[in-house]
């Protein structure tokens, strides 16, 4: 048995008015660099069975995968399993419009919790990042701070690279770690959307 589909096409009239639809294509106007804190030789803080370097390297890679899905151009401080030293990260940050490095906080009291950002610029973006982490992981939002706040002073990624340091959560807090591990993929997805909005014209 065969089926015949009939298509009815209206014949064009030269006197008919034609509606012109202008399509504005978004163009990426800012360069983006994402970095994992510490390096392959520096584990950073250690807590609850994890090292800071391993966590932030994995998150950088997850975020990179999500940015690729959104067709965003970006650079990283190394390939999938590589985390370059701070000096290399600073040099890459210097030539990028938006540079972000991920870290984990740590404290001697395991009850310390929450996320925060450190930067001397980009405060609107920092606020968005903090809110996204806080909402996704259901942890405290400790706010956007300058590099000179408390123990966080003279940070090369900020002072020399003009970048943003993101403290994702407290690696010393078992609840923070559990919430991150359960929601890291969703956090990467949401973070990618924020960064897309930031770099697109």
N, CA and C atoms as an extended XYZ file, in Angstrom:
603
Properties=species:S:1:pos:R:3:atomname:S:1:resname:S:1:resid:I:1 pbc="F F F"
N         0.859       -1.198        0.000 N   UNK     1
C         0.000        0.000        0.000 CA  UNK     1
C         0.888        1.239        0.000 C   UNK     1
N         0.573        2.185       -0.842 N   UNK     2
C         1.359        3.422       -0.895 CA  UNK     2
C         0.504        4.604       -0.486 C   UNK     2
N         1.167        5.621        0.034 N   UNK     3
C         0.472        6.819        0.472 CA  UNK     3
C         0.959        7.998       -0.351 C   UNK     3
N         0.062        8.850       -0.728 N   UNK     4
C         0.391       10.029       -1.523 CA  UNK     4
C         0.147       11.257       -0.674 C   UNK     4
N         1.200       12.015       -0.457 N   UNK     5
C         1.064       13.264        0.294 CA  UNK     5
C         0.883       14.416       -0.677 C   UNK     5
N        -0.081       15.267       -0.406 N   UNK     6
C        -0.332       16.432       -1.254 CA  UNK     6
C         0.150       17.691       -0.540 C   UNK     6
N         0.906       18.508       -1.251 N   UNK     7
C         1.412       19.762       -0.718 CA  UNK     7
C         0.803       20.903       -1.516 C   UNK     7
N         0.262       21.870       -0.803 N   UNK     8
C        -0.366       23.008       -1.455 CA  UNK     8
C         0.553       24.217       -1.315 C   UNK     8
N         1.028       24.738       -2.415 N   UNK     9
C         1.970       25.848       -2.420 CA  UNK     9
C         1.290       27.075       -2.999 C   UNK     9
N         1.335       28.154       -2.233 N   UNK    10
C         0.730       29.395       -2.713 CA  UNK    10
C         1.671       30.052       -3.719 C   UNK    10
N         1.138       30.421       -4.856 N   UNK    11
C         1.956       31.064       -5.885 CA  UNK    11
C         2.283       32.487       -5.473 C   UNK    11
N         3.553       32.856       -5.620 N   UNK    12
C         4.008       34.176       -5.203 CA  UNK    12
C         3.464       35.248       -6.123 C   UNK    12
N         3.130       36.380       -5.529 N   UNK    13
C         2.665       37.542       -6.269 CA  UNK    13
C         3.678       38.655       -6.076 C   UNK    13
N         4.149       39.208       -7.174 N   UNK    14
C         5.189       40.236       -7.111 CA  UNK    14
C         4.738       41.460       -6.346 C   UNK    14
N         3.426       41.659       -6.235 N   UNK    15
C         2.904       42.827       -5.533 CA  UNK    15
C         2.727       42.586       -4.029 C   UNK    15
N         2.886       41.332       -3.612 N   UNK    16
C         2.754       41.040       -2.188 CA  UNK    16
C         3.924       41.640       -1.416 C   UNK    16
N         3.637       42.136       -0.214 N   UNK    17
C         4.710       42.643        0.640 CA  UNK    17
C         5.454       41.464        1.261 C   UNK    17
N         6.743       41.647        1.447 N   UNK    18
C         7.566       40.582        1.993 CA  UNK    18
C         8.097       41.024        3.353 C   UNK    18
N         7.861       40.179        4.351 N   UNK    19
C         8.358       40.478        5.694 CA  UNK    19
C         9.814       40.032        5.803 C   UNK    19
N        10.677       40.974        6.171 N   UNK    20
C        12.093       40.679        6.321 CA  UNK    20
C        12.394       40.481        7.798 C   UNK    20
N        12.935       39.327        8.138 N   UNK    21
C        13.284       39.003        9.519 CA  UNK    21
C        14.797       39.063        9.671 C   UNK    21
N        15.254       39.932       10.546 N   UNK    22
C        16.691       40.067       10.782 CA  UNK    22
C        17.105       39.103       11.887 C   UNK    22
N        18.049       38.268       11.599 N   UNK    23
C        18.554       37.310       12.574 CA  UNK    23
C        19.913       37.786       13.075 C   UNK    23
N        19.985       38.048       14.366 N   UNK    24
C        21.232       38.505       14.963 CA  UNK    24
C        21.935       37.314       15.604 C   UNK    24
N        23.089       36.987       15.093 N   UNK    25
C        23.850       35.860       15.609 CA  UNK    25
C        24.770       36.325       16.726 C   UNK    25
N        24.720       35.604       17.860 N   UNK    26
C        25.608       35.934       18.965 CA  UNK    26
C        27.044       35.564       18.617 C   UNK    26
N        27.944       36.441       18.971 N   UNK    27
C        29.359       36.217       18.699 CA  UNK    27
C        30.114       36.307       20.017 C   UNK    27
N        31.056       35.401       20.220 N   UNK    28
C        31.865       35.458       21.430 CA  UNK    28
C        32.811       36.642       21.333 C   UNK    28
N        32.722       37.528       22.316 N   UNK    29
C        33.505       38.767       22.294 CA  UNK    29
C        34.610       38.794       23.345 C   UNK    29
N        34.615       37.822       24.253 N   UNK    30
C        35.638       37.785       25.296 CA  UNK    30
C        36.318       36.419       25.300 C   UNK    30
N        37.610       36.421       25.569 N   UNK    31
C        38.350       35.166       25.687 CA  UNK    31
C        38.201       34.622       27.107 C   UNK    31
N        38.254       33.298       27.230 N   UNK    32
C        38.002       32.635       28.510 CA  UNK    32
C        39.113       31.632       28.809 C   UNK    32
N        39.590       31.647       30.034 N   UNK    33
C        40.610       30.709       30.503 CA  UNK    33
C        40.137       30.093       31.811 C   UNK    33
N        40.151       28.757       31.902 N   UNK    34
C        39.784       28.085       33.145 CA  UNK    34
C        40.968       27.255       33.635 C   UNK    34
N        41.197       27.314       34.938 N   UNK    35
C        42.391       26.719       35.520 CA  UNK    35
C        42.039       25.913       36.762 C   UNK    35
N        42.746       24.808       36.952 N   UNK    36
C        42.645       24.024       38.182 CA  UNK    36
C        43.743       24.476       39.134 C   UNK    36
N        43.378       24.829       40.346 N   UNK    37
C        44.364       25.302       41.311 CA  UNK    37
C        45.387       24.235       41.660 C   UNK    37
N        46.522       24.705       42.168 N   UNK    38
C        47.653       23.837       42.519 CA  UNK    38
C        48.202       23.196       41.248 C   UNK    38
N        48.712       21.996       41.300 N   UNK    39
C        49.287       21.405       40.097 CA  UNK    39
C        49.467       19.912       40.309 C   UNK    39
N        50.000       19.247       39.293 N   UNK    40
C        50.245       17.806       39.413 CA  UNK    40
C        51.256       17.494       40.528 C   UNK    40
N        52.076       18.474       40.889 N   UNK    41
C        53.094       18.255       41.916 CA  UNK    41
C        52.704       18.836       43.275 C   UNK    41
N        51.588       19.560       43.327 N   UNK    42
C        51.147       20.213       44.568 CA  UNK    42
C        49.703       19.801       44.853 C   UNK    42
N        49.465       18.939       45.843 N   UNK    43
C        48.109       18.431       46.091 CA  UNK    43
C        47.167       19.440       46.712 C   UNK    43
N        47.689       20.508       47.295 N   UNK    44
C        46.823       21.461       47.967 CA  UNK    44
C        46.288       20.882       49.266 C   UNK    44
N        45.094       21.315       49.645 N   UNK    45
C        44.485       20.825       50.885 CA  UNK    45
C        44.052       19.370       50.724 C   UNK    45
N        44.005       18.661       51.848 N   UNK    46
C        43.584       17.261       51.851 CA  UNK    46
C        42.490       17.087       52.894 C   UNK    46
N        41.421       16.386       52.509 N   UNK    47
C        40.352       16.170       53.467 CA  UNK    47
C        39.338       15.162       52.980 C   UNK    47
N        38.852       14.347       53.905 N   UNK    48
C        37.779       13.394       53.635 CA  UNK    48
C        38.077       12.472       52.454 C   UNK    48
N        39.346       12.080       52.346 N   UNK    49
C        39.745       11.122       51.325 CA  UNK    49
C        40.045       11.717       49.971 C   UNK    49
N        40.088       13.042       49.873 N   UNK    50
C        40.322       13.717       48.594 CA  UNK    50
C        41.448       14.727       48.723 C   UNK    50
N        42.110       15.005       47.617 N   UNK    51
C        43.044       16.127       47.563 CA  UNK    51
C        42.392       17.255       46.761 C   UNK    51
N        42.734       18.465       47.130 N   UNK    52
C        42.189       19.634       46.435 CA  UNK    52
C        42.557       19.614       44.956 C   UNK    52
N        43.795       19.245       44.658 N   UNK    53
C        44.258       19.246       43.259 CA  UNK    53
C        43.428       18.292       42.402 C   UNK    53
N        43.106       17.117       42.939 N   UNK    54
C        42.325       16.140       42.174 CA  UNK    54
C        40.903       16.625       41.933 C   UNK    54
N        40.296       17.224       42.951 N   UNK    55
C        38.920       17.697       42.822 CA  UNK    55
C        38.818       18.808       41.789 C   UNK    55
N        39.707       19.796       41.891 N   UNK    56
C        39.573       20.944       40.990 CA  UNK    56
C        40.001       20.594       39.566 C   UNK    56
N        40.905       19.635       39.421 N   UNK    57
C        41.257       19.186       38.071 CA  UNK    57
C        40.055       18.520       37.417 C   UNK    57
N        39.369       17.669       38.162 N   UNK    58
C        38.184       17.018       37.621 CA  UNK    58
C        37.101       18.045       37.272 C   UNK    58
N        36.907       19.029       38.167 N   UNK    59
C        35.855       20.012       37.890 CA  UNK    59
C        36.201       20.871       36.684 C   UNK    59
N        37.460       21.249       36.562 N   UNK    60
C        37.874       22.012       35.367 CA  UNK    60
C        37.546       21.232       34.104 C   UNK    60
N        37.801       19.932       34.115 N   UNK    61
C        37.524       19.101       32.941 CA  UNK    61
C        36.027       18.973       32.678 C   UNK    61
N        35.242       18.809       33.741 N   UNK    62
C        33.783       18.733       33.590 CA  UNK    62
C        33.248       20.036       32.992 C   UNK    62
N        33.747       21.155       33.501 N   UNK    63
C        33.322       22.459       32.989 CA  UNK    63
C        33.734       22.619       31.533 C   UNK    63
N        34.939       22.185       31.203 N   UNK    64
C        35.395       22.262       29.817 CA  UNK    64
C        34.488       21.481       28.878 C   UNK    64
N        34.064       20.305       29.299 N   UNK    65
C        33.158       19.498       28.473 CA  UNK    65
C        31.824       20.219       28.254 C   UNK    65
N        31.313       20.868       29.296 N   UNK    66
C        30.045       21.593       29.173 CA  UNK    66
C        30.193       22.826       28.291 C   UNK    66
N        31.322       23.503       28.365 N   UNK    67
C        31.559       24.669       27.503 CA  UNK    67
C        31.630       24.260       26.038 C   UNK    67
N        32.209       23.105       25.769 N   UNK    68
C        32.276       22.603       24.394 CA  UNK    68
C        30.872       22.357       23.841 C   UNK    68
N        29.985       21.848       24.669 N   UNK    69
C        28.605       21.603       24.241 CA  UNK    69
C        27.914       22.903       23.832 C   UNK    69
N        28.337       24.014       24.443 N   UNK    70
C        27.750       25.325       24.148 CA  UNK    70
C        28.527       26.080       23.073 C   UNK    70
N        29.520       25.410       22.469 N   UNK    71
C        30.339       26.013       21.404 CA  UNK    71
C        31.081       27.255       21.866 C   UNK    71
N        31.563       27.219       23.103 N   UNK    72
C        32.345       28.327       23.639 CA  UNK    72
C        33.833       28.022       23.483 C   UNK    72
N        34.575       28.989       22.960 N   UNK    73
C        36.023       28.841       22.829 CA  UNK    73
C        36.683       29.195       24.166 C   UNK    73
N        37.632       28.390       24.583 N   UNK    74
C        38.300       28.635       25.848 CA  UNK    74
C        39.654       27.919       25.852 C   UNK    74
N        40.490       28.282       26.815 N   UNK    75
C        41.756       27.587       27.019 CA  UNK    75
C        41.796       27.051       28.448 C   UNK    75
N        42.624       26.012       28.658 N   UNK    76
C        42.797       25.423       29.979 CA  UNK    76
C        44.287       25.351       30.298 C   UNK    76
N        44.590       25.180       31.576 N   UNK    77
C        45.993       25.061       31.972 CA  UNK    77
C        46.439       23.600       31.889 C   UNK    77
N        46.360       23.053       30.681 N   UNK    78
C        46.779       21.685       30.458 CA  UNK    78
C        45.668       20.836       29.877 C   UNK    78
N        46.045       19.665       29.375 N   UNK    79
C        45.067       18.730       28.834 CA  UNK    79
C        44.331       18.037       29.973 C   UNK    79
N        43.534       17.016       29.625 N   UNK    80
C        42.630       16.377       30.577 CA  UNK    80
C        43.277       16.046       31.925 C   UNK    80
N        44.415       15.381       31.917 N   UNK    81
C        45.030       14.930       33.162 CA  UNK    81
C        46.250       15.753       33.557 C   UNK    81
N        46.349       16.946       32.984 N   UNK    82
C        47.506       17.801       33.234 CA  UNK    82
C        47.056       19.085       33.914 C   UNK    82
N        47.790       19.469       34.949 N   UNK    83
C        47.527       20.715       35.655 CA  UNK    83
C        48.852       21.453       35.764 C   UNK    83
N        49.018       22.478       34.948 N   UNK    84
C        50.298       23.184       34.862 CA  UNK    84
C        50.582       24.009       36.116 C   UNK    84
N        51.842       24.339       36.387 N   UNK    85
C        52.202       25.150       37.553 CA  UNK    85
C        51.571       26.538       37.505 C   UNK    85
N        51.532       27.177       38.668 N   UNK    86
C        50.899       28.487       38.802 CA  UNK    86
C        51.494       29.511       37.846 C   UNK    86
N        52.798       29.493       37.644 N   UNK    87
C        53.430       30.489       36.774 CA  UNK    87
C        52.863       30.413       35.358 C   UNK    87
N        52.620       29.202       34.877 N   UNK    88
C        52.030       29.042       33.543 CA  UNK    88
C        50.586       29.522       33.526 C   UNK    88
N        49.858       29.218       34.593 N   UNK    89
C        48.453       29.647       34.678 CA  UNK    89
C        48.348       31.169       34.694 C   UNK    89
N        49.258       31.817       35.398 N   UNK    90
C        49.245       33.282       35.455 CA  UNK    90
C        49.487       33.880       34.077 C   UNK    90
N        50.438       33.331       33.348 N   UNK    91
C        50.730       33.848       32.012 CA  UNK    91
C        49.535       33.699       31.079 C   UNK    91
N        48.809       32.581       31.188 N   UNK    92
C        47.615       32.384       30.366 CA  UNK    92
C        46.484       33.310       30.812 C   UNK    92
N        46.399       33.553       32.114 N   UNK    93
C        45.361       34.451       32.628 CA  UNK    93
C        45.573       35.878       32.139 C   UNK    93
N        46.820       36.283       32.039 N   UNK    94
C        47.143       37.660       31.633 CA  UNK    94
C        46.600       38.005       30.256 C   UNK    94
N        46.534       37.032       29.374 N   UNK    95
C        46.121       37.300       27.994 CA  UNK    95
C        44.652       36.930       27.748 C   UNK    95
N        43.901       36.709       28.836 N   UNK    96
C        42.482       36.332       28.720 CA  UNK    96
C        41.603       37.414       29.330 C   UNK    96
N        40.452       37.628       28.720 N   UNK    97
C        39.511       38.611       29.265 CA  UNK    97
C        38.899       38.128       30.577 C   UNK    97
N        38.559       36.852       30.617 N   UNK    98
C        38.010       36.238       31.823 CA  UNK    98
C        38.881       35.040       32.180 C   UNK    98
N        39.441       35.043       33.377 N   UNK    99
C        40.300       33.940       33.833 CA  UNK    99
C        39.806       33.469       35.194 C   UNK    99
N        39.553       32.177       35.309 N   UNK   100
C        38.987       31.616       36.540 CA  UNK   100
C        39.814       30.415       36.980 C   UNK   100
N        40.172       30.407       38.259 N   UNK   101
C        40.904       29.271       38.814 CA  UNK   101
C        40.111       28.687       39.976 C   UNK   101
N        39.991       27.355       39.989 N   UNK   102
C        39.170       26.682       40.989 CA  UNK   102
C        40.025       26.127       42.125 C   UNK   102
N        39.497       26.272       43.339 N   UNK   103
C        40.151       25.793       44.552 CA  UNK   103
C        39.096       25.220       45.497 C   UNK   103
N        39.564       24.612       46.588 N   UNK   104
C        38.701       24.209       47.695 CA  UNK   104
C        39.226       24.870       48.967 C   UNK   104
N        38.328       25.331       49.792 N   UNK   105
C        38.712       25.881       51.079 CA  UNK   105
C        38.988       24.758       52.069 C   UNK   105
N        39.662       25.083       53.157 N   UNK   106
C        39.905       24.116       54.217 CA  UNK   106
C        40.045       24.856       55.539 C   UNK   106
N        39.606       24.208       56.625 N   UNK   107
C        39.684       24.829       57.954 CA  UNK   107
C        39.816       23.720       58.989 C   UNK   107
N        40.416       24.067       60.135 N   UNK   108
C        40.630       23.036       61.153 CA  UNK   108
C        39.329       22.580       61.802 C   UNK   108
N        38.281       23.398       61.716 N   UNK   109
C        36.973       22.983       62.212 CA  UNK   109
C        36.145       22.441       61.043 C   UNK   109
N        35.734       21.183       61.113 N   UNK   110
C        34.998       20.587       59.978 CA  UNK   110
C        33.621       21.186       59.733 C   UNK   110
N        33.141       22.026       60.637 N   UNK   111
C        31.828       22.649       60.449 CA  UNK   111
C        31.878       23.821       59.478 C   UNK   111
N        33.073       24.338       59.179 N   UNK   112
C        33.187       25.453       58.227 CA  UNK   112
C        32.661       25.025       56.875 C   UNK   112
N        31.830       25.880       56.262 N   UNK   113
C        31.151       25.488       55.029 CA  UNK   113
C        30.965       26.684       54.099 C   UNK   113
N        30.694       26.393       52.843 N   UNK   114
C        30.316       27.447       51.914 CA  UNK   114
C        31.291       27.676       50.773 C   UNK   114
N        30.865       28.523       49.862 N   UNK   115
C        31.662       28.895       48.689 CA  UNK   115
C        31.971       30.378       48.749 C   UNK   115
N        33.006       30.789       48.026 N   UNK   116
C        33.337       32.204       47.929 CA  UNK   116
C        34.222       32.434       46.716 C   UNK   116
N        34.308       33.689       46.304 N   UNK   117
C        35.202       34.068       45.216 CA  UNK   117
C        36.136       35.156       45.697 C   UNK   117
N        37.316       35.196       45.090 N   UNK   118
C        38.320       36.204       45.408 CA  UNK   118
C        38.742       36.873       44.113 C   UNK   118
N        38.631       38.190       44.075 N   UNK   119
C        38.988       38.931       42.871 CA  UNK   119
C        39.033       40.411       43.187 C   UNK   119
N        39.809       41.141       42.413 N   UNK   120
C        39.805       42.596       42.531 CA  UNK   120
C        38.987       43.225       41.402 C   UNK   120
N        38.252       42.409       40.681 N   UNK   121
C        37.458       42.876       39.543 CA  UNK   121
C        36.349       41.843       39.291 C   UNK   121
N        35.544       42.060       38.256 N   UNK   122
C        34.520       41.090       37.830 CA  UNK   122
C        33.530       40.745       38.954 C   UNK   122
N        33.152       41.719       39.757 N   UNK   123
C        32.329       41.400       40.926 CA  UNK   123
C        30.935       40.896       40.561 C   UNK   123
N        30.373       41.393       39.475 N   UNK   124
C        29.058       40.895       39.057 CA  UNK   124
C        29.124       39.413       38.700 C   UNK   124
N        30.153       39.036       37.960 N   UNK   125
C        30.334       37.632       37.606 CA  UNK   125
C        30.594       36.793       38.852 C   UNK   125
N        31.385       37.321       39.762 N   UNK   126
C        31.654       36.601       41.009 CA  UNK   126
C        30.371       36.330       41.784 C   UNK   126
N        29.502       37.326       41.847 N   UNK   127
C        28.232       37.142       42.551 CA  UNK   127
C        27.402       36.030       41.914 C   UNK   127
N        27.388       35.991       40.589 N   UNK   128
C        26.626       34.955       39.883 CA  UNK   128
C        27.212       33.573       40.138 C   UNK   128
N        28.528       33.488       40.130 N   UNK   129
C        29.197       32.207       40.384 CA  UNK   129
C        28.884       31.714       41.794 C   UNK   129
N        29.021       32.601       42.767 N   UNK   130
C        28.740       32.210       44.146 CA  UNK   130
C        27.302       31.733       44.327 C   UNK   130
N        26.371       32.471       43.744 N   UNK   131
C        24.966       32.101       43.900 CA  UNK   131
C        24.679       30.752       43.253 C   UNK   131
N        25.290       30.517       42.114 N   UNK   132
C        25.084       29.246       41.416 CA  UNK   132
C        25.622       28.072       42.231 C   UNK   132
N        26.817       28.227       42.777 N   UNK   133
C        27.385       27.156       43.604 CA  UNK   133
C        26.521       26.926       44.839 C   UNK   133
N        26.146       28.013       45.502 N   UNK   134
C        25.342       27.915       46.713 CA  UNK   134
C        24.008       27.220       46.453 C   UNK   134
N        23.346       27.609       45.362 N   UNK   135
C        22.044       27.013       45.034 CA  UNK   135
C        22.176       25.546       44.626 C   UNK   135
N        23.212       25.234       43.843 N   UNK   136
C        23.364       23.874       43.322 CA  UNK   136
C        23.783       22.885       44.403 C   UNK   136
N        24.703       23.311       45.263 N   UNK   137
C        25.201       22.411       46.304 CA  UNK   137
C        24.449       22.546       47.626 C   UNK   137
N        23.622       23.587       47.699 N   UNK   138
C        22.885       23.859       48.948 CA  UNK   138
C        23.853       24.076       50.114 C   UNK   138
N        24.817       24.973       49.881 N   UNK   139
C        25.766       25.362       50.925 CA  UNK   139
C        25.760       26.879       51.052 C   UNK   139
N        26.403       27.387       52.088 N   UNK   140
C        26.407       28.829       52.333 CA  UNK   140
C        27.129       29.589       51.225 C   UNK   140
N        26.637       30.793       50.961 N   UNK   141
C        27.295       31.715       50.048 CA  UNK   141
C        28.094       32.699       50.895 C   UNK   141
N        29.408       32.548       50.878 N   UNK   142
C        30.274       33.381       51.704 CA  UNK   142
C        30.631       34.707       51.025 C   UNK   142
N        30.188       34.870       49.775 N   UNK   143
C        30.296       36.149       49.110 CA  UNK   143
C        31.526       36.350       48.245 C   UNK   143
N        31.544       37.519       47.606 N   UNK   144
C        32.643       37.919       46.726 CA  UNK   144
C        33.594       38.813       47.515 C   UNK   144
N        34.867       38.479       47.508 N   UNK   145
C        35.836       39.188       48.328 CA  UNK   145
C        37.039       39.601       47.497 C   UNK   145
N        37.739       40.613       47.979 N   UNK   146
C        38.988       41.019       47.357 CA  UNK   146
C        40.109       40.097       47.787 C   UNK   146
N        41.199       40.117       47.054 N   UNK   147
C        42.310       39.210       47.373 CA  UNK   147
C        42.953       39.529       48.709 C   UNK   147
N        42.746       40.739       49.212 N   UNK   148
C        43.375       41.145       50.469 CA  UNK   148
C        42.592       40.721       51.703 C   UNK   148
N        41.461       40.032       51.507 N   UNK   149
C        40.624       39.646       52.644 CA  UNK   149
C        41.277       38.530       53.446 C   UNK   149
N        41.452       38.779       54.739 N   UNK   150
C        41.946       37.765       55.660 CA  UNK   150
C        43.244       37.122       55.202 C   UNK   150
N        43.245       35.768       55.198 N   UNK   151
C        44.444       35.011       54.832 CA  UNK   151
C        44.724       35.064       53.338 C   UNK   151
N        43.766       35.543       52.559 N   UNK   152
C        43.907       35.519       51.106 CA  UNK   152
C        44.551       36.821       50.622 C   UNK   152
N        45.840       36.903       50.698 N   UNK   153
C        46.534       38.118       50.258 CA  UNK   153
C        47.670       37.756       49.313 C   UNK   153
N        47.969       38.697       48.417 N   UNK   154
C        49.079       38.552       47.476 CA  UNK   154
C        48.965       37.271       46.639 C   UNK   154
N        47.800       37.022       46.127 N   UNK   155
C        47.570       35.847       45.290 CA  UNK   155
C        47.945       36.182       43.853 C   UNK   155
N        48.933       35.462       43.309 N   UNK   156
C        49.452       35.791       41.992 CA  UNK   156
C        48.432       35.699       40.887 C   UNK   156
N        47.505       34.741       40.961 N   UNK   157
C        46.504       34.594       39.901 CA  UNK   157
C        45.614       35.835       39.813 C   UNK   157
N        45.452       36.514       40.952 N   UNK   158
C        44.646       37.739       40.970 CA  UNK   158
C        45.513       38.965       40.709 C   UNK   158
N        46.593       39.109       41.483 N   UNK   159
C        47.402       40.330       41.390 CA  UNK   159
C        48.142       40.449       40.063 C   UNK   159
N        48.615       39.325       39.523 N   UNK   160
C        49.345       39.352       38.265 CA  UNK   160
C        48.482       38.952       37.069 C   UNK   160
N        47.598       37.986       37.285 N   UNK   161
C        46.771       37.482       36.180 CA  UNK   161
C        45.437       38.171       36.030 C   UNK   161
N        45.071       39.019       37.018 N   UNK   162
C        43.791       39.743       36.989 CA  UNK   162
C        42.606       38.766       36.897 C   UNK   162
N        42.769       37.617       37.548 N   UNK   163
C        41.756       36.580       37.445 CA  UNK   163
C        40.849       36.480       38.663 C   UNK   163
N        40.020       35.450       38.647 N   UNK   164
C        39.076       35.149       39.723 CA  UNK   164
C        39.444       33.796       40.327 C   UNK   164
N        39.540       33.728       41.638 N   UNK   165
C        39.704       32.446       42.323 CA  UNK   165
C        38.357       32.044       42.905 C   UNK   165
N        37.935       30.835       42.583 N   UNK   166
C        36.657       30.305       43.069 CA  UNK   166
C        36.948       29.203       44.081 C   UNK   166
N        36.534       29.425       45.320 N   UNK   167
C        36.612       28.401       46.361 CA  UNK   167
C        35.282       27.651       46.343 C   UNK   167
N        35.282       26.457       45.766 N   UNK   168
C        34.032       25.739       45.507 CA  UNK   168
C        33.294       25.336       46.783 C   UNK   168
N        34.035       24.852       47.767 N   UNK   169
C        33.454       24.377       49.019 CA  UNK   169
C        34.591       24.074       49.983 C   UNK   169
N        34.279       23.618       51.187 N   UNK   170
C        35.306       23.249       52.159 CA  UNK   170
C        35.584       21.752       52.072 C   UNK   170
N        36.795       21.412       51.663 N   UNK   171
C        37.194       20.012       51.560 CA  UNK   171
C        37.301       19.379       52.945 C   UNK   171
N        37.400       20.210       53.973 N   UNK   172
C        37.473       19.728       55.353 CA  UNK   172
C        36.102       19.419       55.939 C   UNK   172
N        35.032       19.768       55.234 N   UNK   173
C        33.665       19.535       55.700 CA  UNK   173
C        33.081       18.323       54.971 C   UNK   173
N        32.794       17.216       55.672 N   UNK   174
C        32.296       16.020       54.986 CA  UNK   174
C        30.969       16.244       54.260 C   UNK   174
N        30.105       17.096       54.817 N   UNK   175
C        28.823       17.373       54.149 CA  UNK   175
C        29.039       18.143       52.847 C   UNK   175
N        29.934       19.131       52.868 N   UNK   176
C        30.253       19.876       51.648 CA  UNK   176
C        30.770       18.929       50.561 C   UNK   176
N        31.656       18.029       50.954 N   UNK   177
C        32.250       17.096       49.992 CA  UNK   177
C        31.177       16.198       49.391 C   UNK   177
N        30.293       15.673       50.236 N   UNK   178
C        29.217       14.792       49.758 CA  UNK   178
C        28.292       15.526       48.795 C   UNK   178
N        27.925       16.751       49.141 N   UNK   179
C        27.032       17.527       48.275 CA  UNK   179
C        27.701       17.830       46.939 C   UNK   179
N        28.991       18.125       46.980 N   UNK   180
C        29.697       18.386       45.724 CA  UNK   180
C        29.733       17.136       44.855 C   UNK   180
N        30.115       16.013       45.418 N   UNK   181
C        30.224       14.781       44.644 CA  UNK   181
C        28.881       14.381       44.024 C   UNK   181
N        27.796       14.694       44.701 N   UNK   182
C        26.463       14.338       44.195 CA  UNK   182
C        25.966       15.291       43.112 C   UNK   182
N        26.528       16.490       43.070 N   UNK   183
C        25.985       17.529       42.173 CA  UNK   183
C        27.017       18.167       41.262 C   UNK   183
N        28.205       17.582       41.155 N   UNK   184
C        29.280       18.239       40.403 CA  UNK   184
C        28.963       18.377       38.917 C   UNK   184
N        28.298       17.402       38.334 N   UNK   185
C        27.971       17.498       36.911 CA  UNK   185
C        26.976       18.624       36.646 C   UNK   185
N        25.972       18.718       37.506 N   UNK   186
C        24.990       19.795       37.359 CA  UNK   186
C        25.634       21.152       37.620 C   UNK   186
N        26.552       21.212       38.565 N   UNK   187
C        27.251       22.468       38.830 CA  UNK   187
C        28.057       22.899       37.614 C   UNK   187
N        28.734       21.962       36.979 N   UNK   188
C        29.503       22.284       35.778 CA  UNK   188
C        28.586       22.793       34.668 C   UNK   188
N        27.434       22.174       34.526 N   UNK   189
C        26.483       22.594       33.482 CA  UNK   189
C        26.009       24.026       33.732 C   UNK   189
N        25.639       24.323       34.959 N   UNK   190
C        25.141       25.658       35.281 CA  UNK   190
C        26.247       26.707       35.178 C   UNK   190
N        27.438       26.331       35.596 N   UNK   191
C        28.572       27.260       35.514 CA  UNK   191
C        28.882       27.594       34.057 C   UNK   191
N        28.770       26.614       33.190 N   UNK   192
C        29.036       26.853       31.770 CA  UNK   192
C        28.044       27.858       31.187 C   UNK   192
N        26.803       27.772       31.600 N   UNK   193
C        25.782       28.711       31.105 CA  UNK   193
C        26.103       30.131       31.547 C   UNK   193
N        26.525       30.302       32.797 N   UNK   194
C        26.906       31.622       33.298 CA  UNK   194
C        28.071       32.198       32.491 C   UNK   194
N        29.058       31.366       32.240 N   UNK   195
C        30.234       31.835       31.514 CA  UNK   195
C        29.910       32.126       30.048 C   UNK   195
N        29.014       31.355       29.484 N   UNK   196
C        28.577       31.651       28.112 CA  UNK   196
C        27.960       33.037       28.046 C   UNK   196
N        27.071       33.346       28.977 N   UNK   197
C        26.433       34.674       29.000 CA  UNK   197
C        27.473       35.781       29.161 C   UNK   197
N        28.536       35.477       29.888 N   UNK   198
C        29.557       36.493       30.152 CA  UNK   198
C        30.420       36.783       28.930 C   UNK   198
N        30.724       35.778       28.130 N   UNK   199
C        31.687       35.965       27.031 CA  UNK   199
C        31.018       36.235       25.684 C   UNK   199
N        29.710       36.044       25.601 N   UNK   200
C        29.031       36.267       24.324 CA  UNK   200
C        28.598       37.718       24.176 C   UNK   200
N        28.666       38.222       22.957 N   UNK   201
C        28.275       39.596       22.696 CA  UNK   201
C        26.776       39.751       22.521 C   UNK   201
